[in-house]
Amino acid sequence: MNLTQLNNRAGKLSVARKRKGRGPGSGNGKMAGRGHKGAKSRAGYSRRLYFEGGQMPLIRRLPKRGFNNERFRTVFEVLNIADLERAFKDGQSVGPEDFLKAGLVNTIDNGVKVLAKGEIKIKLNVSANKFSKTAMEKIAAAGGSATVIEA
């Protein structure tokens, strides 16, 4: 079979887009389905999310509840013990400055938290601002020590 032997499928292949504002005979002339005046008839109009037609929005009708400390929380740089094993040698004492030099963290301004993902087989004396419970256990099991320092 060649491309020249192909026939059209039964029925219309595609539906033509509506040509708005092209005279009264089209059924979509003059106002082009937009109605009269007002913001919704103008070009570039888009209703903002959760707009309720001018009535008081639900989010403003409901009372405020609770307390949110999001702005003031401490966001630690996170580091896993598998990263420590790759970056440092057996018996080393390492802290936040060493993590920064090794490229394991981007900043030490907000402190560093060591998490327990992966395994550690080398003995390291690790100092950080925070440790997960499991990370402390794994470091101790490998013969090292985990020391919490203040930020």
DSSP file (Angstrom, degrees, kcal/mol; ACC not computed):
  #  RESIDUE AA STRUCTURE BP1 BP2  ACC     N-H-->O    O-->H-N    N-H-->O    O-->H-N    TCO  KAPPA ALPHA  PHI   PSI    X-CA   Y-CA   Z-CA
    1    1 A M              0   0    0      0, 0.0     2,-0.2     0, 0.0     5,-0.0   0.000 360.0 360.0 360.0 136.1    0.0    0.0    0.0
    2    2 A N    >   -     0   0    0      1,-0.1     3,-1.4     0, 0.0     4,-0.3  -0.663 360.0-110.4-104.8 164.2    1.2    3.5   -0.9
    3    3 A L  G >  S+     0   0    0      1,-0.3     3,-1.0    -2,-0.2    -1,-0.1   0.794 118.5  62.6 -61.5 -26.7    0.4    6.8    0.7
    4    4 A T  G 3  S+     0   0    0      1,-0.2    -1,-0.3     3,-0.0     0, 0.0   0.666  97.7  57.1 -73.7 -14.7   -1.5    7.6   -2.5
    5    5 A Q  G <  S+     0   0    0     -3,-1.4    -1,-0.2     2,-0.1    -2,-0.2   0.464  79.7 114.3 -95.5  -1.5   -3.9    4.7   -1.9
    6    6 A L    <   -     0   0    0     -3,-1.0     2,-0.3    -4,-0.3    -3,-0.0  -0.461  51.0-155.7 -71.3 139.5   -5.1    5.9    1.5
    7    7 A N        -     0   0    0     -2,-0.2     2,-0.1     1,-0.1    -2,-0.1  -0.802  25.2 -97.3-110.1 156.8   -8.7    6.9    1.8
    8    8 A N        -     0   0    0     -2,-0.3     3,-0.1     1,-0.1    -1,-0.1  -0.397  43.5-108.6 -66.8 147.3  -10.3    9.3    4.3
    9    9 A R        -     0   0    0      1,-0.1     2,-0.1    -2,-0.1    -1,-0.1  -0.321  47.0 -83.1 -69.0 161.5  -12.0    7.7    7.3
   10   10 A A  S    S+     0   0    0      2,-0.0    -1,-0.1     3,-0.0     2,-0.1  -0.447  99.1  14.8 -65.3 138.4  -15.7    7.8    7.4
   11   11 A G  S    S-     0   0    0     -2,-0.1     2,-0.2    -3,-0.1    -2,-0.0  -0.259 112.1 -32.1  87.5-178.1  -17.0   11.1    8.8
   12   12 A K        -     0   0    0      1,-0.1     3,-0.1    -2,-0.1    -2,-0.0  -0.528  46.0-146.7 -79.1 139.5  -15.2   14.3    9.3
   13   13 A L  S    S+     0   0    0      1,-0.2     2,-0.3    -2,-0.2    -1,-0.1   0.906  78.3   1.9 -72.8 -42.7  -11.5   14.2   10.1
   14   14 A S  S    S-     0   0    0      0, 0.0     2,-0.6     0, 0.0    -1,-0.2  -0.991  70.3-117.2-146.6 153.1  -11.4   17.3   12.4
   15   15 A V        -     0   0    0     -2,-0.3     2,-0.1    -3,-0.1     3,-0.1  -0.799  35.5-124.6 -92.4 125.4  -13.8   19.8   13.7
   16   16 A A        -     0   0    0     -2,-0.6     3,-0.1     1,-0.1     2,-0.0  -0.392  30.0-107.1 -68.0 143.9  -13.1   23.3   12.5
   17   17 A R        -     0   0    0      1,-0.1     2,-0.3    -2,-0.1    -1,-0.1  -0.370  40.9 -96.4 -69.3 152.3  -12.6   25.9   15.3
   18   18 A K        -     0   0    0      1,-0.1     2,-1.0    -3,-0.1    -1,-0.1  -0.534  29.3-141.6 -71.7 128.3  -15.4   28.4   15.7
   19   19 A R    >   -     0   0    0     -2,-0.3     3,-0.6     7,-0.1     9,-0.2  -0.798  25.0-155.4 -93.7 101.2  -14.7   31.7   13.9
   20   20 A K  T 3   +     0   0    0     -2,-1.0     9,-0.2     1,-0.2    10,-0.1  -0.434  65.2  17.5 -80.7 148.3  -16.0   34.3   16.4
   21   21 A G  T 3  S+     0   0    0      7,-3.9     8,-0.2    -2,-0.1    -1,-0.2   0.830  79.8 129.8  68.1  34.5  -17.2   37.7   15.4
   22   22 A R  S <  S-     0   0    0     -3,-0.6     7,-0.2     1,-0.4     4,-0.1  -0.255  75.3 -64.1-116.9  45.6  -17.6   37.0   11.7
   23   23 A G    >   -     0   0    0      5,-0.1     3,-1.1     1,-0.1     5,-0.5   0.032  56.4 -77.7  97.0 158.3  -21.1   38.3   11.1
   24   24 A P  G >  S+     0   0    0      0, 0.0     3,-1.2     0, 0.0     5,-0.2   0.771 119.3  66.3 -66.2 -27.7  -24.7   37.5   12.2
   25   25 A G  G 3  S+     0   0    0      1,-0.2    -2,-0.1    -3,-0.1     0, 0.0   0.751  93.1  61.2 -66.2 -23.3  -25.0   34.5    9.9
   26   26 A S  G <  S-     0   0    0     -3,-1.1    -1,-0.2    -4,-0.1    -3,-0.1   0.696 102.5-128.9 -77.9 -17.9  -22.4   32.6   11.8
   27   27 A G  S <  S+     0   0    0     -3,-1.2    -2,-0.1    -4,-0.4    -1,-0.1   0.364  99.8  71.3  82.0  -6.9  -24.3   32.6   15.0
   28   28 A N  S    S+     0   0    0     -5,-0.5    -7,-3.9    -9,-0.2    -6,-0.3  -0.120  73.3 124.6-128.8  35.7  -21.2   34.0   16.7
   29   29 A G    >   +     0   0    0     -8,-0.2     3,-2.4    -5,-0.2     2,-0.8  -0.109  61.6   9.5 -87.4-172.6  -21.1   37.5   15.3
   30   30 A K  T 3  S+     0   0    0      1,-0.3    -2,-0.0     2,-0.1    -1,-0.0  -0.182 137.1  25.4  44.7 -85.8  -21.1   40.9   16.9
   31   31 A M  T >  S-     0   0    0     -2,-0.8     3,-1.8     1,-0.0    -1,-0.3   0.575  94.8-140.0 -84.3  -7.9  -20.4   40.1   20.6
   32   32 A A  T <   -     0   0    0     -3,-2.4    -2,-0.1     1,-0.3    -3,-0.1   0.818  65.9 -56.9  55.0  36.2  -18.7   36.8   19.7
   33   33 A G  T 3  S+     0   0    0     -4,-0.4    -1,-0.3    -6,-0.1    -3,-0.1   0.578 117.0 108.3  78.5   9.3  -20.4   34.9   22.6
   34   34 A R  S <  S-     0   0    0     -3,-1.8    -2,-0.1     1,-0.3     2,-0.1   0.531  70.0-140.3 -98.1  -6.1  -19.0   37.3   25.2
   35   35 A G        -     0   0    0      6,-0.1     2,-0.4     5,-0.0    -1,-0.3  -0.377  44.9 -33.8  78.0-163.0  -22.2   39.2   26.1
   36   36 A H  S    S-     0   0    0     -2,-0.1     4,-0.1     0, 0.0     5,-0.1  -0.801  89.2 -53.3-101.9 136.9  -22.3   42.9   26.8
   37   37 A K  S    S+     0   0    0     -2,-0.4     4,-0.3     4,-0.1     3,-0.1   0.332  79.3 104.7  38.1-162.9  -19.6   45.0   28.4
   38   38 A G  S >  S-     0   0    0      1,-0.2     3,-1.5     2,-0.1     4,-0.5   0.150  87.5 -69.5  77.1 163.9  -18.0   44.2   31.8
   39   39 A A  G >  S+     0   0    0      1,-0.3     3,-1.4     2,-0.2    -1,-0.2   0.849 127.4  61.3 -59.5 -37.4  -14.7   42.6   32.6
   40   40 A K  G 3  S+     0   0    0      1,-0.3    -1,-0.3    -4,-0.1    -2,-0.1   0.684 100.8  54.6 -68.4 -15.8  -15.6   39.2   31.2
   41   41 A S  G <  S+     0   0    0     -3,-1.5    -1,-0.3    -4,-0.3    -2,-0.2   0.594  92.6  94.0 -90.0 -10.2  -16.1   40.7   27.8
   42   42 A R  S X  S-     0   0    0     -3,-1.4     3,-1.1    -4,-0.5     2,-0.1  -0.419  83.6-100.7 -85.6 156.7  -12.6   42.3   27.6
   43   43 A A  T 3  S+     0   0    0      1,-0.2    -1,-0.1    -2,-0.1    -2,-0.1  -0.447 105.0  23.9 -68.9 145.1   -9.4   40.9   26.2
   44   44 A G  T 3  S+     0   0    0      1,-0.3    -1,-0.2    -2,-0.1     2,-0.2   0.513  84.1 152.4  81.2   4.1   -7.0   39.4   28.6
   45   45 A Y    <   +     0   0    0     -3,-1.1     2,-0.3    -6,-0.1    -1,-0.3  -0.478  11.4 164.1 -71.5 133.9   -9.6   38.7   31.3
   46   46 A S        -     0   0    0     -2,-0.2     2,-0.2     0, 0.0    -6,-0.0  -0.929  33.9-128.3-146.9 130.8   -9.0   35.9   33.7
   47   47 A R        -     0   0    0     -2,-0.3     3,-0.1     1,-0.1     2,-0.0  -0.534  32.9-114.3 -75.0 136.4  -10.8   35.3   37.0
   48   48 A R    >   -     0   0    0     -2,-0.2     3,-1.8     1,-0.1    -1,-0.1  -0.351  42.5 -83.1 -71.8 155.6   -8.5   34.8   39.9
   49   49 A L  T 3  S+     0   0    0      1,-0.3    -1,-0.1     3,-0.0     3,-0.1  -0.283 114.0  10.7 -58.7 137.1   -8.4   31.5   41.7
   50   50 A Y  T 3  S+     0   0    0      1,-0.2     2,-0.3    -3,-0.1    -1,-0.3   0.617  84.8 157.3  66.4  16.2  -11.2   31.1   44.3
   51   51 A F    <   -     0   0    0     -3,-1.8    -1,-0.2     1,-0.1    -4,-0.0  -0.567  25.2-166.0 -70.2 132.7  -13.0   34.2   43.1
   52   52 A E    >   -     0   0    0      3,-0.4     3,-1.1    -2,-0.3    -1,-0.1  -0.115  52.6 -86.3-116.9  35.3  -16.6   33.9   44.2
   53   53 A G  T 3  S-     0   0    0      1,-0.2     3,-0.1     2,-0.0    -2,-0.1   0.657  86.3 -54.5  76.0  15.5  -18.3   36.6   42.2
   54   54 A G  T 3  S+     0   0    0      1,-0.4    -1,-0.2     0, 0.0     2,-0.0   0.208 104.6 124.0 101.8 -15.2  -17.6   39.4   44.7
   55   55 A Q  S <  S-     0   0    0     -3,-1.1    -1,-0.4     1,-0.1    -3,-0.4  -0.362  82.3 -76.6 -72.2 162.7  -19.2   37.7   47.7
   56   56 A M        -     0   0    0     -3,-0.1    -1,-0.1     1,-0.1     5,-0.1  -0.426  59.6-117.0 -61.5 120.4  -17.0   37.3   50.8
   57   57 A P    >>  -     0   0    0      0, 0.0     4,-1.5     0, 0.0     3,-1.1  -0.186  15.9-115.6 -63.7 152.8  -14.7   34.3   49.9
   58   58 A L  H 3> S+     0   0    0      1,-0.3     4,-1.8     2,-0.2     3,-0.4   0.878 114.3  58.2 -54.0 -43.5  -14.9   31.1   52.0
   59   59 A I  H 34 S+     0   0    0      1,-0.3    -1,-0.3     2,-0.2    -3,-0.0   0.791 111.3  42.4 -62.7 -27.8  -11.3   31.6   53.3
   60   60 A R  H <4 S+     0   0    0     -3,-1.1    -1,-0.3     1,-0.1    -2,-0.2   0.657 109.4  58.1 -91.5 -17.8  -12.3   35.0   54.7
   61   61 A R  H  < S+     0   0    0     -4,-1.5    -2,-0.2    -3,-0.4    -3,-0.1   0.801  94.4  77.4 -78.6 -29.1  -15.6   33.8   56.1
   62   62 A L  S  < S-     0   0    0     -4,-1.8     3,-0.1    -5,-0.2     2,-0.0  -0.543  89.4-109.0 -84.0 147.2  -14.0   31.1   58.2
   63   63 A P        -     0   0    0      0, 0.0     2,-0.2     0, 0.0    -1,-0.1  -0.324  31.8-104.5 -72.7 155.4  -12.3   32.0   61.5
   64   64 A K        -     0   0    0     -4,-0.1     2,-0.4    -2,-0.0    -4,-0.0  -0.557  42.8-167.1 -73.1 143.6   -8.6   31.9   62.0
   65   65 A R        -     0   0    0     -2,-0.2    -3,-0.0    -3,-0.1     0, 0.0  -0.995  34.2 -13.8-135.8 141.8   -7.5   28.8   64.0
   66   66 A G  S    S-     0   0    0     -2,-0.4     2,-0.4     1,-0.0    -2,-0.0  -0.106  76.9 -68.0  77.3-165.8   -4.3   27.8   65.7
   67   67 A F        -     0   0    0      2,-0.0     2,-0.5     0, 0.0    -1,-0.0  -0.976  30.9-157.9-134.8 141.3   -0.8   29.0   65.6
   68   68 A N        +     0   0    0     -2,-0.4     3,-0.3     1,-0.1    -2,-0.0  -0.974  13.2 176.1-127.0 119.6    1.8   28.8   62.8
   69   69 A N    >>  +     0   0    0     -2,-0.5     3,-1.3     1,-0.2     4,-0.6   0.133  43.5 121.4-104.5  18.6    5.5   29.1   63.5
   70   70 A E  G >4 S+     0   0    0      1,-0.3     3,-0.9     2,-0.2    -1,-0.2   0.847  70.1  53.7 -53.3 -43.3    6.6   28.5   59.9
   71   71 A R  G 34 S+     0   0    0     -3,-0.3    -1,-0.3     1,-0.2    -2,-0.1   0.772 114.4  41.2 -65.7 -25.5    8.5   31.8   59.6
   72   72 A F  G <4 S+     0   0    0     -3,-1.3    -1,-0.2     2,-0.1    -2,-0.2   0.347  85.2 118.4-108.5   5.8   10.6   31.1   62.7
   73   73 A R    <<  -     0   0    0     -3,-0.9     2,-0.6    -4,-0.6    -3,-0.0  -0.329  66.5-116.0 -72.6 157.2   11.4   27.4   62.3
   74   74 A T        -     0   0    0     -2,-0.0     2,-0.8     2,-0.0    -1,-0.1  -0.839  22.4-158.1 -94.8 122.6   15.0   26.2   62.0
   75   75 A V        -     0   0    0     -2,-0.6    35,-0.1     3,-0.0     2,-0.1  -0.875  14.5-156.2-103.7 104.9   15.7   24.6   58.6
   76   76 A F        -     0   0    0     -2,-0.8     2,-0.4     1,-0.1    36,-0.2  -0.451  20.5-114.6 -78.8 150.1   18.8   22.4   59.1
   77   77 A E  E     -a  112   0A   0     34,-2.6    36,-3.2    -2,-0.1     2,-0.4  -0.721  40.3-133.9 -76.0 134.3   21.1   21.3   56.3
   78   78 A V  E     +a  113   0A   0     -2,-0.4     2,-0.3    34,-0.2    36,-0.2  -0.758  28.2 175.4-103.2 141.1   20.6   17.5   56.0
   79   79 A L  E     -a  114   0A   0     34,-2.1    36,-3.7    -2,-0.4     2,-0.3  -0.998  17.9-142.9-142.8 137.1   23.5   15.0   55.8
   80   80 A N  E >>  -a  115   0A   0     -2,-0.3     4,-1.2    34,-0.2     3,-0.8  -0.730  22.7-122.2-103.4 154.9   23.4   11.2   55.8
   81   81 A I  H 3> S+     0   0    0     34,-1.4     4,-1.9    -2,-0.3    37,-0.2   0.778 111.4  64.3 -67.1 -24.5   25.9    8.9   57.4
   82   82 A A  H 3> S+     0   0    0     35,-1.6     4,-1.6     1,-0.2    -1,-0.3   0.875 101.1  51.8 -63.0 -35.7   26.6    7.2   54.0
   83   83 A D  H <> S+     0   0    0     -3,-0.8     4,-2.0    34,-0.2    -1,-0.2   0.873 106.2  54.4 -66.7 -37.5   27.9   10.6   52.8
   84   84 A L  H  X S+     0   0    0     -4,-1.2     4,-2.1     1,-0.2    -2,-0.2   0.909 106.7  50.8 -62.7 -42.6   30.2   10.8   55.8
   85   85 A E  H  < S+     0   0    0     -4,-1.9    -1,-0.2     1,-0.2    -2,-0.2   0.889 112.3  46.7 -64.7 -38.8   31.7    7.4   55.0
   86   86 A R  H  < S+     0   0    0     -4,-1.6    -1,-0.2     1,-0.2    -2,-0.2   0.869 118.4  40.6 -68.5 -36.8   32.4    8.4   51.4
   87   87 A A  H  < S+     0   0    0     -4,-2.0     2,-0.3    -5,-0.1    -2,-0.2   0.729 111.2  50.2 -90.5 -23.6   33.9   11.8   52.2
   88   88 A F  S  < S-     0   0    0     -4,-2.1     2,-0.2    -5,-0.2     3,-0.1  -0.800  71.8-120.2-124.3 160.7   36.1   11.1   55.3
   89   89 A K    >   -     0   0    0     -2,-0.3     3,-1.5     1,-0.1    -2,-0.0  -0.515  45.4 -78.8 -94.3 162.1   38.8    8.7   56.4
   90   90 A D  T 3  S+     0   0    0      1,-0.2    34,-0.2    -2,-0.2    -1,-0.1  -0.318 113.3  16.2 -59.7 133.3   38.8    6.3   59.4
   91   91 A G  T 3  S+     0   0    0     32,-3.8    -1,-0.2     1,-0.3    33,-0.2   0.418  89.6 140.6  87.3  -1.5   39.5    7.9   62.8
   92   92 A Q    <   -     0   0    0     -3,-1.5    33,-2.6    31,-0.4     2,-0.6  -0.359  49.1-135.7 -74.2 153.6   38.9   11.5   61.7
   93   93 A S  E     -c  125   0B   0     31,-0.2     2,-0.3    -2,-0.1    33,-0.2  -0.962  33.2-177.9-105.6 120.8   37.1   14.1   63.8
   94   94 A V  E     +c  126   0B   0     31,-2.4    33,-2.6    -2,-0.6    -6,-0.0  -0.903  11.7 167.9-126.5 149.9   34.7   16.1   61.6
   95   95 A G    >>  -     0   0    0     -2,-0.3     4,-1.9    31,-0.2     3,-0.6  -0.763  55.3 -68.3-142.6-173.1   32.3   19.0   62.1
   96   96 A P  H 3> S+     0   0    0      0, 0.0     4,-2.0     0, 0.0     5,-0.1   0.840 127.4  54.5 -53.8 -39.8   30.1   21.4   60.1
   97   97 A E  H 3> S+     0   0    0      1,-0.2     4,-2.3     2,-0.2     5,-0.1   0.893 108.8  49.4 -63.0 -38.4   33.2   23.3   58.7
   98   98 A D  H <> S+     0   0    0     -3,-0.6     4,-2.2     2,-0.2    -1,-0.2   0.871 108.3  53.1 -67.8 -37.3   34.5   20.0   57.3
   99   99 A F  H  <>S+     0   0    0     -4,-1.9     5,-2.5     2,-0.2     6,-0.9   0.900 110.2  48.8 -62.6 -40.0   31.1   19.1   55.8
  100  100 A L  H ><5S+     0   0    0     -4,-2.0     3,-1.0     1,-0.2    -2,-0.2   0.924 111.5  48.0 -65.9 -46.1   31.2   22.5   54.0
  101  101 A K  H 3<5S+     0   0    0     -4,-2.3    -1,-0.2     1,-0.3    -2,-0.2   0.868 110.7  51.9 -62.4 -37.2   34.7   22.0   52.7
  102  102 A A  T 3<5S-     0   0    0     -4,-2.2    -1,-0.3    -5,-0.1    -2,-0.2   0.557 114.3-119.1 -77.5  -7.6   33.9   18.5   51.5
  103  103 A G  T < 5S+     0   0    0     -3,-1.0    -3,-0.2    -4,-0.4    -2,-0.1   0.701  77.8 125.8  78.4  19.6   30.9   19.9   49.6
  104  104 A L  S   <S+     0   0    0     -5,-2.5     2,-0.3    -6,-0.2    -4,-0.2   0.757  74.8  28.6 -81.5 -24.8   28.4   17.8   51.6
  105  105 A V        -     0   0    0     -6,-0.9    -2,-0.2    -9,-0.1     3,-0.1  -0.934  66.1-142.8-132.1 157.4   26.3   20.8   52.6
  106  106 A N  S    S+     0   0    0     -2,-0.3     2,-0.3     1,-0.3    -1,-0.1   0.779  84.0   3.9 -88.9 -30.5   25.7   24.2   51.0
  107  107 A T        -     0   0    0      4,-0.1    -1,-0.3     1,-0.0   -30,-0.1  -0.990  43.8-160.8-152.2 153.9   25.7   26.3   54.2
  108  108 A I    >   +     0   0    0     -2,-0.3     3,-0.7    -3,-0.1     4,-0.1   0.237  67.7 104.1-118.0  11.2   26.2   25.8   57.9
  109  109 A D  T 3  S+     0   0    0      1,-0.2     3,-0.1     2,-0.1    -1,-0.1   0.874  89.3  34.7 -60.5 -40.8   24.4   29.0   58.9
  110  110 A N  T 3  S-     0   0    0      1,-0.3    -1,-0.2   -35,-0.1    41,-0.1   0.388 121.4-102.9 -97.2   3.1   21.3   27.2   60.1
  111  111 A G    <   -     0   0    0     -3,-0.7   -34,-2.6   -35,-0.1     2,-0.4  -0.157  30.8 -94.0  96.3 165.9   23.1   24.2   61.5
  112  112 A V  E     -a   77   0A   0    -36,-0.2    18,-1.5    -4,-0.1    17,-1.1  -0.967  24.9-160.1-124.7 135.4   23.6   20.6   60.2
  113  113 A K  E     -ab  78 130A   0    -36,-3.2   -34,-2.1    -2,-0.4     2,-0.5  -0.963  11.3-145.9-115.7 131.6   21.5   17.6   61.0
  114  114 A V  E     -ab  79 131A   0     16,-2.5    18,-2.2    -2,-0.5   -34,-0.2  -0.849  17.5-166.3 -99.2 125.3   22.9   14.1   60.5
  115  115 A L  E     -a   80   0A   0    -36,-3.7   -34,-1.4    -2,-0.5    15,-0.0  -0.637  25.7-118.6-108.8 168.4   20.4   11.4   59.4
  116  116 A A        +     0   0    0     -2,-0.2     2,-0.2   -36,-0.2   -36,-0.1   0.215  58.1 135.7 -97.2  14.7   20.8    7.6   59.3
  117  117 A K        +     0   0    0    -38,-0.1   -35,-1.6     2,-0.0   -34,-0.2  -0.449  65.8   5.7 -67.8 129.9   20.4    6.7   55.7
  118  118 A G  S    S-     0   0    0     -2,-0.2     2,-0.3   -37,-0.2   -37,-0.1  -0.374  92.9 -70.4  94.0-175.3   23.0    4.2   54.6
  119  119 A E        -     0   0    0     -2,-0.1     2,-0.4   -38,-0.1   -34,-0.2  -0.840  30.5-156.2-118.4 155.2   25.6    2.4   56.5
  120  120 A I        +     0   0    0     -2,-0.3   -38,-0.1    18,-0.1   -39,-0.0  -0.993  19.0 165.2-133.0 127.1   28.8    3.5   58.2
  121  121 A K        +     0   0    0     -2,-0.4     2,-0.2     2,-0.1    -1,-0.1   0.510  54.9  84.2-116.2 -10.8   31.7    1.1   58.9
  122  122 A I  S    S-     0   0    0    -34,-0.1     2,-0.6     1,-0.0    22,-0.2  -0.640  83.1-110.5 -96.1 154.4   34.5    3.6   59.7
  123  123 A K        +     0   0    0     -2,-0.2   -32,-3.8    20,-0.1   -31,-0.4  -0.727  45.9 168.6 -85.2 119.8   35.2    5.1   63.1
  124  124 A L        -     0   0    0     -2,-0.6    21,-1.8    15,-0.3     2,-0.8  -0.986  35.3-143.0-132.2 142.4   34.4    8.9   63.0
  125  125 A N  E     -cd  93 145B   0    -33,-2.6   -31,-2.4    -2,-0.4     2,-0.4  -0.884  33.9-167.9-101.0 101.4   34.0   11.5   65.7
  126  126 A V  E     -cd  94 146B   0     19,-2.9    21,-3.3    -2,-0.8     2,-0.5  -0.774  14.8-169.7-101.7 130.6   31.2   13.5   64.3
  127  127 A S  E     + d   0 147B   0    -33,-2.6     2,-0.3    -2,-0.4    21,-0.2  -0.975  23.8 145.8-114.7 129.6   30.1   17.0   65.6
  128  128 A A  E     - d   0 148B   0     19,-2.2    21,-2.6    -2,-0.5   -15,-0.1  -0.953  57.0-109.6-153.4 170.0   26.8   18.4   64.4
  129  129 A N  S    S+     0   0    0    -17,-1.1     2,-0.3    -2,-0.3   -16,-0.2   0.767  99.8   6.1 -76.3 -25.9   23.9   20.6   65.6
  130  130 A K  E     -b  113   0A   0    -18,-1.5   -16,-2.5    17,-0.1     2,-0.3  -0.991  60.7-166.0-157.0 148.9   21.5   17.7   65.5
  131  131 A F  E     -b  114   0A   0     -2,-0.3     2,-0.2   -18,-0.2   -16,-0.2  -0.974  25.6-120.7-132.3 148.2   21.4   13.9   65.0
  132  132 A S     >  -     0   0    0    -18,-2.2     4,-2.1    -2,-0.3     5,-0.2  -0.585  33.7-114.4 -79.3 157.4   18.6   11.5   64.4
  133  133 A K  H  > S+     0   0    0      1,-0.2     4,-1.9    -2,-0.2     5,-0.1   0.911 116.8  48.3 -59.0 -44.7   18.4    8.8   67.1
  134  134 A T  H  > S+     0   0    0      1,-0.2     4,-2.5     2,-0.2    -1,-0.2   0.863 107.6  55.1 -66.1 -37.0   19.3    6.0   64.6
  135  135 A A  H  > S+     0   0    0      2,-0.2     4,-2.4   -21,-0.2     5,-0.2   0.918 107.9  49.4 -62.9 -43.1   22.2    8.0   63.2
  136  136 A M  H  X S+     0   0    0     -4,-2.1     4,-2.3     1,-0.2    -1,-0.2   0.913 111.8  49.3 -60.2 -43.2   23.7    8.3   66.7
  137  137 A E  H  X S+     0   0    0     -4,-1.9     4,-2.4     1,-0.2    -2,-0.2   0.911 111.8  47.7 -63.4 -43.5   23.3    4.6   67.2
  138  138 A K  H  X S+     0   0    0     -4,-2.5     4,-1.4     2,-0.2    -2,-0.2   0.892 112.2  48.9 -67.2 -40.1   24.9    3.7   63.9
  139  139 A I  H  <>S+     0   0    0     -4,-2.4     5,-2.3     1,-0.2   -15,-0.3   0.915 114.1  46.6 -64.8 -42.7   27.9    6.0   64.5
  140  140 A A  H ><5S+     0   0    0     -4,-2.3     3,-1.5     1,-0.2    -2,-0.2   0.882 108.6  55.4 -66.3 -39.0   28.4    4.6   68.0
  141  141 A A  H 3<5S+     0   0    0     -4,-2.4    -1,-0.2     1,-0.3    -2,-0.2   0.797 104.2  54.7 -64.6 -28.9   28.1    1.0   66.7
  142  142 A A  T 3<5S-     0   0    0     -4,-1.4    -1,-0.3    -3,-0.2    -2,-0.2   0.474 126.6-102.1 -83.1  -2.2   30.9    1.7   64.2
  143  143 A G  T < 5S+     0   0    0     -3,-1.5    -3,-0.2     1,-0.3    -2,-0.1   0.479  86.5 111.7  97.3   3.5   33.1    2.8   67.1
  144  144 A G      < -     0   0    0     -5,-2.3     2,-0.3   -22,-0.2    -1,-0.3  -0.174  59.7-120.2 -95.6-169.0   32.8    6.5   66.6
  145  145 A S  E     -d  125   0B   0    -21,-1.8   -19,-2.9    -3,-0.1     2,-0.5  -0.988   6.7-147.6-137.8 149.1   31.1    9.2   68.6
  146  146 A A  E     -d  126   0B   0     -2,-0.3     2,-0.5   -21,-0.2   -19,-0.2  -0.967  16.8-170.5-118.0 118.5   28.3   11.8   67.9
  147  147 A T  E     -d  127   0B   0    -21,-3.3   -19,-2.2    -2,-0.5     2,-0.5  -0.935  15.1-141.6-114.2 126.8   28.6   15.1   69.7
  148  148 A V  E     -d  128   0B   0     -2,-0.5     2,-0.3   -21,-0.2   -19,-0.2  -0.739  21.6-169.6 -86.3 126.4   25.8   17.7   69.6
  149  149 A I        -     0   0    0    -21,-2.6     2,-0.2    -2,-0.5    -2,-0.0  -0.840  25.1-108.0-113.3 154.5   27.0   21.3   69.3
  150  150 A E              0   0    0     -2,-0.3   -20,-0.1     1,-0.1   -39,-0.1  -0.541 360.0 360.0 -80.4 146.2   25.0   24.5   69.7
  151  151 A A              0   0    0     -2,-0.2    -1,-0.1   -22,-0.1   -40,-0.1   0.475 360.0 360.0 -70.5 360.0   24.2   26.5   66.6
